[in-house]
Amino acid sequence: MPIAVVSAMDEEIQLYLDTCTVEQTDEVAGFTVYTARYGGHDVRLVKCGVGKTHAAMCTQILIDRYDASPVVCTGTAGAAALDLDIGDIVVARDCVHHDVDVRFLGIPRGQIPFTDLRFFETDPDLRAQAREVALADHTVRVGRVMTGDAFVQDAAYLETLRDELEGDCVEMEGAAVGQVCALNDVPYLVVRAISDRADGSSEIDFQEFLHDAARSSAQIVLHLLDAIDDIDAIDNMDDV
């Protein structure tokens, strides 16, 4: 099965296009899907665009049309945890929709109404491999990724999300990828590099640090692709 790497923006996906060997390009429902090779792996690279709808559509296409597994969503995020600095990496333990808010019905923030879907756990083997990477001058930690169709810039709202969801960073695609993968029983991972503080200074931080943050997250994912053979070997031993 091909490994899928999904990013929202050109700056994020370009690093993978520069590193992998692209063999074919398809246009599907407005998405450009690159068939590529990396380290002996069959890879699909896609810029899904910003937001949850794009991310969900793209993920379902990758699963249905390309039989992709796992799906790795990568790119940048705004810091929610106070001890995260620009360039630090959050490897998602799980993802949640911070903008799903039906609390007036007694449903906690992030839970999809009339379901038990709230926190979408990432694949533990992928998570462990990604966590092992050491980056100069930046930390790599496991945490909760909070997803919503808004670029968070309000410090008070961010504090509310920290209190209610105990999240480490905010972005706009991860939980959508996680929800689609969960419903299709496909393993996934989200890796995010901090590009801004999501507190009102984001416009300046985001533009200044976007390229560096994207490069940091790409280093983690490329290491992950290198390590997937080891993960497969462990799984095969467990099956014996």
Secondary structure, 3 states (H helix, E strand, C coil): CCEEEEECCHHHHHHHHHHCEEEEEEEECCEEEEEEEECCEEEEEEECCCCHHHHHHHHHHHHHHHCCCCEEEEEEEEECCCCCCCCCEEEEEEEEECCCCCHHHCCCCCCCCCCCCCCEECCHHHHHHHHCCCECCECEEEEEEEECCCCCCCHHHHHHHHHHHCCCEEECCHHHHHHHHHHHCCCEEEEEEEEECCCCCHHHHHHHHHHHHHHHHHHHHHHHHHHHHHHHHHHHHHHC
